[in-house]
């Protein structure tokens, strides 16, 4: 960009689809970057489409339209001059006057330009009301040309989960458009927002009295107005009001349907199991000989339950033989002639399940062939009751991560007589999504549950395993002993700066040089994103230490984050539209990268505004407008690490809010380590986490619905 006196000005910020030839009026402030020098950080931008033949040529020649380069741009501008863009948008048939442009190509160019122009007009419209560009981009990707009309009719749609704006942004937008402070649309939107917002804290429903109070406080209206809005929302079917466990509950309709279906299907499966086989003991003996394993009493019991039940739970801590038992159940099902599918909530968990069970496993989303509806705003699964899976049994690992929606979707896709084995550690953190599915099923007492408790020899020799069980019991592991050759170490660094510096040193020098563990096999975990030992600052420091800027390494700045070739990154929301190419043993194509998938940036193409990321053996392409879906993964929160296992884990145990500095977070962090665990921080912080065993209550009706005397559905 040029200044008024003709000098160059570097502008940074979220400016999607900016192309040569456009005119920008940016608002912001000058900042000084440690590497790139003085820059202008844009907070808002007013954009004007190119005007005049030269600006239009620069615009078209930039590659903004696929199939149009400098040569074709010259022909178009020579033919139509300053009217070229008007012809592209409104009279594409005139393009056929140019040699080499067929009627079909003219139509394709026109459609591509109209898409570009549509999103620019939406960006211009929304920026006038202070709506951030990423929100506008997601809105256009969801609704296309209908986006502006829909958002003017109901501005609160931008606060939905798919678009991602805050309620405060949507509310300010609506009020600017002239919506009254106590209008029905605003009160209803606030109530729906409270339900959506609380679902992010794991709640499937909110008690009616709490919902009324929270909504009234949020937008400063009377309780009567909220009650009236809830009546209208219930009548329209957007929410469901029902008594559950002697309390009136308010559900979003989709939450209610998922919970109700899950309860009904699980009750049906639990109460109608197959007849146990008379020859099960000889089968178990045969499996024992084949796998050369001596099964403990509880493991043999699990095999009997798997034989005689349509649904069961297998749970236990690290080192208690869950994997060995799963392998035995797979073998048993093979001998029974059952077609068995293995699945897990995340890609890393599915990959680990494949390696340990010796059979291919897939994510639940991929198994069910997840995608978005044609409208682009609703998650759908191709596999469902109308098109069920082809199988007789499903083994679901890492079940503590499964929320009520995913469980309902899996159950819907299972054939009527299909068996389900749910495997997981009930003491780990619950799912990020709504519900408390795994614990509710176990605590209901309805489903046969086998809890493995014996720690086997290999696990008993590990201080990681022993420490995890001590933490889970509320006992203090010995933090003073750091024996050579051990796998569990504590480095006392009670000051945040020293703690962070030690984490960096461990990743860059001590572990690679002294223990032969490369940085790629080390995962830094923190309970929180904030503070000096939170993931945001640790990621910035680890990136500079492990993947510093260099002349031959391309990078892209997006907001406060600089993405660089070679960076470790993580997808932070499910995206079923991302196209990937497999470069593994079985080449192919597919779609979908999911929340928690970890990869490495392999290339950044600034000219075509794209970045490629390698997730295991899948190479995925990202447009620059999709970069908010990625964040660095040199360090990650414990919640994001669920379902993964790493060769070496460094846990920054020092600071964080009380609800995160708790036993379940510490236990989950410890159990992510396969060969080496290093706690860095304050011994007081570690011991306080063990003592803090407060379990945040989740509003879920599943346990009550599964109980022996469930309430009326």
GIFEN-V350524 format. One record per residue. SS is DSSP state (H for helix, E for strand, L for the rest). PSI is psi as a letter, one per 20 degrees, with the letter a starting at -180 (NA if undefined). Layout:
SS/PSI  SS/PSI
//
This chain:
L/q  E/q  L/r  L/h  L/j  L/i  L/r  E/q  L/p  L/o  E/p  E/q  L/r  L/n  L/m  L/q  L/k  L/p  L/q  L/q  L/h  L/q  E/p  E/p  E/o  E/q  E/p  E/b  E/q  E/p  E/r  E/o  E/q  L/h  L/g  L/i  E/b  E/p  E/r  E/o  E/o  E/p  E/h  E/q  E/p  E/p  E/q  E/p  L/q  L/p  L/p  L/q  H/g  H/g  H/h  H/h  H/g  H/g  H/g  H/h  H/i  L/i  L/j  L/h  L/p  L/p  L/i  L/o  L/a  H/h  H/g  H/h  H/h  H/g  H/g  H/g  H/h  H/h  H/g  H/i  H/c  H/i  H/j  H/g  H/h  H/h  H/g  H/g  H/g  H/h  L/m  H/h  H/h  H/h  H/h  H/i  H/i  L/p  L/p  L/i  L/o  L/r  H/g  H/g  H/h  H/g  H/g  H/g  H/h  H/g  H/g  H/g  H/g  H/h  H/g  H/g  H/h  H/g  H/h  H/g  H/h  H/g  H/g  H/g  H/g  H/h  H/h  L/i  L/j  L/j  L/p  L/q  H/g  H/h  H/g  H/g  H/g  H/h  H/g  H/h  H/h  H/g  H/i  H/c  H/i  H/i  H/g  H/g  H/g  H/g  H/h  H/h  H/g  L/n  H/i  H/i  H/h  H/i  H/j  L/r  L/h  L/h  L/g  L/j  L/q  L/r  H/h  H/g  H/g  H/h  H/g  H/h  H/g  H/g  H/h  H/h  L/i  L/j  L/p  L/q  L/h  L/k  L/q  H/h  H/g  H/g  H/g  H/g  H/h  H/g  H/g  H/h  H/g  H/g  H/g  H/g  H/g  H/h  H/h  L/i  L/j  L/j  L/p  L/h  L/r  E/p  E/p  H/g  H/h  H/h  H/g  H/g  H/g  H/g  H/g  H/h  H/h  H/g  H/j  L/l  L/r  L/q  H/h  H/h  H/h  H/g  H/g  H/g  H/h  H/h  H/g  H/g  H/h  H/g  H/h  H/i  L/j  L/h  E/r  E/p  E/p  E/q  E/p  E/p  L/l  L/k  E/p  E/p  E/q  E/p  E/q  E/q  H/g  H/h  H/g  H/g  H/g  H/g  H/g  H/g  H/g  H/g  H/g  H/g  H/g  H/g  H/g  H/g  H/h  H/h  L/j  L/l  L/r  L/r  L/p  L/q  L/q  L/h  L/k  H/h  H/g  H/h  H/g  H/g  H/g  H/g  H/h  H/g  H/g  H/g  H/i  L/l  L/p  L/o  L/p  L/r  H/g  H/h  H/g  H/h  H/h  H/h  H/h  H/g  H/g  H/h  H/h  H/j  L/q  L/i  E/p  E/r  E/p  E/o  E/r  E/r  L/a  L/q  L/j  L/j  L/k  H/g  H/g  H/g  H/h  H/g  H/h  H/h  H/g  H/g  H/g  H/g  H/h  H/g  H/h  L/i  L/k  L/p  L/o  E/p  E/p  E/p  E/r  E/r  L/h  L/r  H/g  H/h  H/h  H/g  H/g  H/h  H/g  H/g  H/g  H/h  H/i  L/k  L/q  L/p  E/q  E/r  E/q  H/g  H/g  H/h  H/g  L/j  L/m  E/q  E/a  E/q  L/r  L/h  L/i  L/j  L/j  L/p  E/p  E/q  E/p  L/h  L/p  L/a  L/h  L/h  L/m  L/r  L/q  L/n  L/r  L/i  E/q  E/p  E/o  E/o  E/r  L/l  H/h  H/h  H/i  L/p  L/r  H/h  H/g  H/h  H/g  H/g  H/g  H/g  H/h  H/h  H/i  L/p  L/q  L/h  L/j  L/q  E/q  E/p  E/o  E/p  E/p  E/r  L/o  L/i  L/i  L/r  L/q  L/r  L/q  L/h  L/r  L/q  L/r  L/l  H/g  H/g  H/h  H/g  H/g  H/g  H/i  H/h  L/j  L/h  L/p  E/p  E/p  E/o  E/o  E/p  L/h  L/p  L/p  L/r  H/g  H/g  H/h  H/h  L/i  L/p  H/h  H/g  H/g  H/g  H/h  H/g  H/h  H/g  H/g  H/h  H/i  L/j  L/q  L/p  L/q  L/o  L/i  L/h  L/o  L/m  L/q  L/p  L/i  L/r  L/j  E/o  E/q  E/p  E/o  E/o  L/n  L/i  L/p  H/g  H/g  H/h  H/g  H/g  H/h  H/h  H/g  H/g  H/g  H/g  H/h  H/h  H/g  H/g  H/g  H/g  H/h  H/h  L/i  L/k  L/o  L/q  H/h  H/h  H/j  E/p  E/p  E/p  E/q  E/q  L/i  L/r  L/h  L/r  L/r  L/h  L/j  L/r  H/h  H/g  H/h  H/h  H/g  H/g  H/h  H/h  H/g  H/h  H/g  H/h  L/m  L/r  L/q  L/q  L/h  L/j  L/o  L/q  E/r  E/p  E/p  E/o  L/c  L/i  E/p  E/o  E/p  E/q  L/p  L/i  L/q  E/p  E/r  E/p  E/p  L/j  L/q  L/p  E/o  E/i  E/i  E/p  E/p  E/q  E/p  E/p  L/j  L/b  L/h  L/n  L/q  E/a  E/q  E/a  E/q  E/o  E/p  L/q  L/p  L/i  L/p  E/p  E/a  E/p  E/p  E/h  E/q  E/p  E/n  L/h  L/g  L/j  L/l  E/q  E/p  E/q  E/p  E/o  E/o  L/d  L/j  E/p  E/o  E/q  E/p  E/p  E/q  H/h  H/i  H/i  H/h  H/i  H/i  E/q  E/r  E/q  L/k  L/h  E/q  E/q  E/q  H/h  H/g  H/i  H/i  L/p  L/i  L/q  L/p  E/q  E/g  E/p  E/p  E/p  E/o  E/n  E/n  L/g  L/q  L/r  L/q  L/h  L/i  L/h  L/m  L/r  H/g  H/h  H/g  H/g  H/g  H/g  H/g  H/g  L/i  L/i  E/p  E/g  E/h  E/p  E/p  E/o  E/p  E/p  E/b  L/p  H/h  H/g  H/g  H/g  H/h  H/h  H/g  H/h  H/h  L/n  L/k  L/p  L/o  L/p  L/p  L/p  L/o  L/p  L/j  H/g  H/g  H/h  H/h  H/i  L/r  L/h  L/m  L/q  L/r  L/p  L/NA
//
